[in-house]
Amino acid sequence: MRRAPPQYALWMVVIALAAAFVLVRSGFDLDYVIPKRLARLAAIVIGGICVAFSSITFQTIAGNRILTPAIMGYEAVYLLLQSLLILAMGTHGQVVLGQSGNFFLSILLMLAYSWAIHRWLLRNGRHNVYFLLLLGLVLTMVIGTVTQFIQLRISPGEFAVLQGFSYTSFNRAQPEQLLYSALLVAAVCLPGLKTLPILDVLSLGRDQAISLGVDYQRYVRLYFALIAALVAISTSLLGPTAFMGIFVANIAYAMARTSRHRVTLPMGCAIAIGIFIVAQLLVEHVFNYKTTVSILVNLVCGAYFLALMVRTRGTA
């Protein structure tokens, strides 16, 4: 009997987890409980796709499996925006802008930040990807320091509101935001899916890709734009995800046993969605909302990152 491919079995597990998430202790309440859970499930699916697609693509471009798009400072820009809004308008800023207004403003600011550094550094091929990563790391530290300075100037009550934006949460997303996010993710992922063979070639390295006839600078700019858009959408919708991308990407590589992106990307999406569902189930039914998804995800993924670093150093 022929065994099913690993990705199909993985997606079956994810579907079973999704069904459990929606139905467990729901009382089959179709008026409130199940619709709310379906909204959270939609946020989980969108966030999982964004995290997996952006992280695996970013690692391919960077040529390093222990990096995530967070190193570019997108999440730091998001937290800086929220800090500035609270400093300028207090908690009333969320009422003035509304959740959808804040959502779109966050996306536009992160995309503008990404466009600025890519336009400056990747124009005419003057700098390589590693210089871009180094600048992103420095900007992340600088922006984080400015954000901390702003946090010292707001009241404790406003700081508590700001802390809510620094954690991953599936409860903030509204149906309108979910619809816009789904359309944006579909529009962003479509060009990436059409050029997966090019991404496979880019994974061989810059010199090899150029020797095989790939317009390296053009596709690097394209993929960095796609990554920035996906990170902006997921961060604006859910909040920062930190180490999640490293964990998802490396588990996908291990399970797929191939570097072909038509295999690793779907598996990464399934893994990210499954992890988010399990974390949300634990928050709701085990810890009774006494912890957050961010804490659980960062604990597991951070421990995996440390183990990966130790193992890599030991085999070097």
matplotlib code that plots the C-alpha trace (Angstrom):
import matplotlib.pyplot as plt

x = [0.0, 1.4, 2.0, 0.6, 3.2, 4.2, 2.6, -0.8, -0.6, 0.5, -2.4, -4.8, -3.5, -3.9, -7.5, -8.2, -6.7, -8.8, -12.0, -11.1, -10.4, -13.8, -15.9, -14.3, -16.4, -18.4, -21.8, -22.4, -23.4, -23.8, -24.8, -21.6, -19.0, -18.4, -18.5, -15.9, -13.7, -14.0, -12.8, -9.8, -9.2, -9.2, -6.6, -4.5, -4.5, -3.6, -0.9, 0.5, 0.8, 2.4, 5.0, 5.9, 6.1, 8.1, 10.5, 11.3, 11.7, 13.8, 16.2, 16.6, 17.5, 19.8, 21.4, 21.1, 18.6, 18.8, 17.5, 13.9, 12.5, 12.3, 16.0, 15.0, 13.2, 9.6, 8.2, 10.2, 8.6, 5.2, 5.8, 7.3, 4.1, 1.9, 4.0, 3.8, 0.1, -0.4, 2.1, 0.3, -3.3, -3.4, -5.7, -8.2, -6.1, -7.4, -10.9, -10.1, -8.3, -10.4, -9.0, -9.1, -7.4, -4.6, -4.3, -3.9, -1.6, 0.7, 0.9, 1.6, 4.3, 6.1, 6.0, 7.3, 10.2, 10.9, 10.8, 13.1, 15.9, 15.6, 15.6, 18.7, 20.7, 19.7, 19.6, 21.9, 23.3, 25.6, 25.3, 24.8, 22.2, 24.5, 24.9, 21.2, 20.8, 23.5, 21.7, 18.4, 19.9, 21.3, 18.0, 16.1, 18.2, 17.9, 14.2, 13.8, 15.7, 13.5, 10.4, 11.7, 12.3, 8.7, 7.4, 9.0, 6.9, 3.5, 1.3, 1.1, -2.4, -1.3, 1.7, -0.6, -2.5, 0.8, 1.9, -1.1, 0.3, 3.6, 2.0, 0.6, -3.1, -5.9, -8.7, -8.0, -8.8, -12.2, -14.1, -13.4, -9.6, -9.6, -11.2, -8.7, -5.8, -6.9, -7.1, -3.7, -2.0, -3.5, -2.3, 1.2, 1.7, 0.5, 3.7, 5.8, 4.1, 4.6, 8.3, 9.1, 11.7, 13.5, 13.5, 15.0, 17.8, 18.4, 18.9, 22.1, 23.7, 24.3, 27.1, 25.4, 22.1, 23.7, 25.7, 22.4, 20.9, 18.8, 18.4, 19.6, 19.0, 15.6, 14.3, 16.0, 14.1, 10.9, 11.1, 12.2, 9.1, 6.9, 8.5, 7.9, 4.3, 3.6, 5.4, 3.4, 0.1, 0.8, 2.2, -0.6, -3.2, -1.7, 1.3, 5.0, 5.9, 9.6, 11.3, 8.3, 9.8, 13.0, 11.1, 8.6, 11.2, 13.7, 11.0, 9.7, 13.2, 13.6, 10.2, 10.4, 14.0, 14.3, 15.0, 12.4, 10.1, 7.0, 7.3, 8.8, 6.4, 3.1, 4.6, 5.8, 2.3, 0.8, 3.3, 2.8, -1.0, -0.8, 1.5, -0.8, -3.8, -2.2, -1.0, -4.4, -6.0, -3.6, -4.3, -8.1, -8.5, -5.4, -4.1, -7.6, -6.2, -3.6, -0.8, -0.6, 0.1, 3.3, 4.7, 4.1, 5.3, 8.4, 9.2, 9.2, 10.6, 13.3, 14.4, 14.6, 16.6, 19.1, 19.4, 19.9, 22.7, 24.4, 24.1, 25.4, 28.4, 29.2, 29.3, 31.2]
y = [0.0, 3.4, 5.8, 9.3, 12.1, 13.8, 17.1, 15.5, 13.7, 17.0, 18.9, 16.2, 16.7, 20.5, 20.1, 17.8, 20.4, 23.2, 21.1, 20.5, 24.2, 25.2, 22.5, 21.6, 23.0, 25.1, 23.7, 24.0, 27.6, 28.9, 32.4, 33.4, 30.9, 29.1, 32.3, 33.9, 30.8, 30.8, 34.4, 33.4, 30.4, 32.7, 34.9, 31.9, 30.7, 34.1, 34.6, 31.1, 31.6, 35.0, 33.7, 30.5, 32.1, 35.2, 33.2, 30.5, 33.0, 35.3, 32.5, 31.5, 35.0, 35.5, 32.0, 31.5, 29.2, 31.0, 34.4, 35.7, 38.9, 40.4, 41.2, 43.8, 45.9, 45.6, 44.6, 47.3, 49.9, 48.6, 48.9, 52.4, 53.5, 52.2, 54.0, 57.3, 57.0, 56.5, 59.2, 61.7, 60.8, 58.5, 55.6, 57.7, 57.2, 53.7, 55.2, 58.0, 55.7, 52.6, 49.1, 49.1, 52.5, 51.4, 48.2, 50.0, 52.7, 50.0, 48.2, 51.4, 52.6, 49.2, 49.1, 52.6, 51.7, 48.6, 50.6, 53.2, 50.9, 48.7, 51.7, 53.1, 49.9, 47.7, 50.4, 49.5, 46.6, 48.9, 46.8, 43.1, 41.3, 40.9, 44.7, 45.0, 42.5, 44.3, 47.7, 46.0, 44.7, 48.1, 49.9, 47.3, 48.2, 51.9, 51.9, 49.6, 52.1, 55.0, 52.9, 52.3, 56.0, 56.8, 54.1, 56.0, 59.1, 57.5, 56.7, 53.1, 52.7, 53.7, 51.4, 48.5, 49.2, 49.4, 46.0, 44.4, 45.3, 43.7, 40.2, 37.9, 37.8, 36.3, 38.2, 41.6, 40.8, 41.9, 40.3, 43.4, 43.2, 39.4, 39.9, 42.6, 40.6, 37.5, 39.5, 41.1, 37.8, 36.2, 39.1, 39.0, 35.2, 34.8, 36.4, 34.4, 31.1, 31.8, 32.1, 29.2, 27.7, 31.0, 30.9, 27.4, 28.7, 31.6, 29.1, 28.0, 31.4, 34.6, 33.5, 30.3, 32.1, 34.7, 32.0, 30.2, 33.3, 34.7, 38.4, 38.3, 41.9, 42.0, 38.9, 39.8, 43.1, 41.3, 38.8, 41.4, 43.4, 40.3, 39.5, 43.1, 43.0, 39.6, 40.7, 43.9, 42.1, 39.5, 42.0, 44.5, 41.7, 39.6, 41.4, 40.4, 36.7, 36.9, 33.4, 31.7, 31.9, 30.1, 27.2, 26.8, 27.0, 24.6, 22.0, 22.3, 21.6, 18.6, 17.1, 17.8, 16.5, 18.7, 22.4, 22.7, 25.5, 23.9, 21.3, 23.4, 26.4, 24.3, 22.3, 25.4, 26.9, 23.8, 23.7, 27.4, 27.0, 23.9, 25.6, 28.6, 26.4, 24.3, 27.4, 28.9, 25.7, 25.6, 29.3, 28.8, 25.3, 24.6, 27.9, 29.6, 32.8, 33.2, 33.3, 34.4, 32.8, 34.9, 33.5, 29.9, 30.3, 32.3, 29.8, 26.8, 28.5, 30.3, 27.1, 25.5, 28.4, 28.0, 24.2, 24.9, 27.4, 25.0, 22.1, 24.2, 25.4, 21.9, 20.6, 23.6]
z = [0.0, -1.0, 1.9, 1.7, 1.3, 4.6, 3.6, 3.1, 6.5, 8.1, 6.6, 7.9, 11.4, 11.0, 9.8, 12.9, 15.2, 13.5, 14.0, 17.7, 18.2, 16.8, 18.5, 21.8, 24.7, 22.3, 23.2, 19.4, 20.0, 16.5, 17.6, 19.5, 20.4, 17.1, 15.0, 17.3, 17.1, 13.3, 13.3, 15.4, 13.2, 10.1, 11.9, 12.7, 9.1, 7.7, 10.2, 9.7, 6.0, 6.4, 9.0, 7.0, 3.6, 4.7, 6.9, 4.4, 1.6, 3.8, 4.8, 1.1, 0.1, 3.1, 2.7, 6.5, 8.4, 11.8, 10.6, 10.4, 8.8, 12.3, 12.0, 9.4, 12.0, 10.7, 14.1, 15.8, 13.4, 14.3, 18.1, 17.5, 15.7, 18.5, 21.1, 19.2, 18.8, 22.5, 23.4, 21.0, 21.6, 24.6, 24.6, 22.6, 19.6, 19.2, 19.1, 16.7, 14.2, 14.8, 14.6, 10.8, 10.6, 12.9, 10.8, 7.5, 9.0, 10.4, 7.1, 5.2, 7.6, 7.5, 3.7, 3.5, 5.9, 3.8, 0.5, 1.9, 2.9, -0.1, -2.5, -0.8, -0.5, -3.4, -6.0, -9.0, -7.0, -4.9, -1.8, -1.1, 0.9, 3.9, 4.2, 4.1, 7.0, 9.0, 8.6, 9.5, 12.7, 13.7, 12.8, 14.9, 17.9, 17.4, 16.8, 19.9, 22.0, 20.8, 21.6, 25.1, 25.6, 24.6, 26.9, 29.8, 29.0, 29.1, 32.0, 33.5, 32.2, 28.7, 29.0, 29.8, 26.6, 24.7, 26.1, 24.5, 21.1, 21.8, 22.2, 19.5, 19.8, 17.6, 19.5, 18.0, 14.4, 13.2, 10.2, 8.1, 8.8, 8.1, 4.7, 3.8, 5.1, 3.1, -0.1, 0.5, 1.3, -1.8, -4.0, -2.4, -2.5, -6.1, -7.7, -5.3, -6.2, -9.9, -9.5, -7.2, -9.6, -9.5, -5.7, -5.9, -8.0, -5.6, -2.8, -4.6, -3.9, -5.7, -8.1, -9.0, -9.7, -11.9, -13.8, -14.5, -16.1, -13.2, -12.8, -9.2, -8.2, -9.7, -8.0, -4.7, -4.7, -5.6, -2.8, -0.2, -1.2, -0.8, 2.6, 3.8, 2.8, 4.5, 7.7, 7.7, 7.3, 10.0, 12.5, 12.0, 12.3, 15.1, 16.6, 16.7, 16.3, 17.1, 17.0, 15.3, 11.8, 12.7, 14.3, 11.5, 8.7, 10.2, 11.1, 7.5, 6.1, 8.4, 7.5, 3.8, 3.4, 0.4, -0.3, -3.1, -2.2, -3.7, -0.9, 2.0, 1.7, 2.1, 4.9, 6.6, 6.4, 7.9, 10.7, 11.5, 11.5, 13.7, 16.2, 16.5, 17.0, 19.7, 21.5, 21.4, 22.6, 25.6, 26.4, 26.3, 27.8, 29.9, 31.2, 31.2, 29.6, 32.4, 29.8, 26.2, 22.8, 22.5, 25.8, 24.8, 21.2, 22.2, 25.0, 22.6, 19.6, 21.6, 23.3, 19.8, 18.5, 21.4, 20.7, 17.0, 17.8, 20.2, 17.7, 14.8, 16.9, 17.9, 14.3, 13.0]

ax = plt.figure().add_subplot(projection="3d")
ax.plot(x, y, z, "-o")
ax.set_aspect("equal")
plt.show()
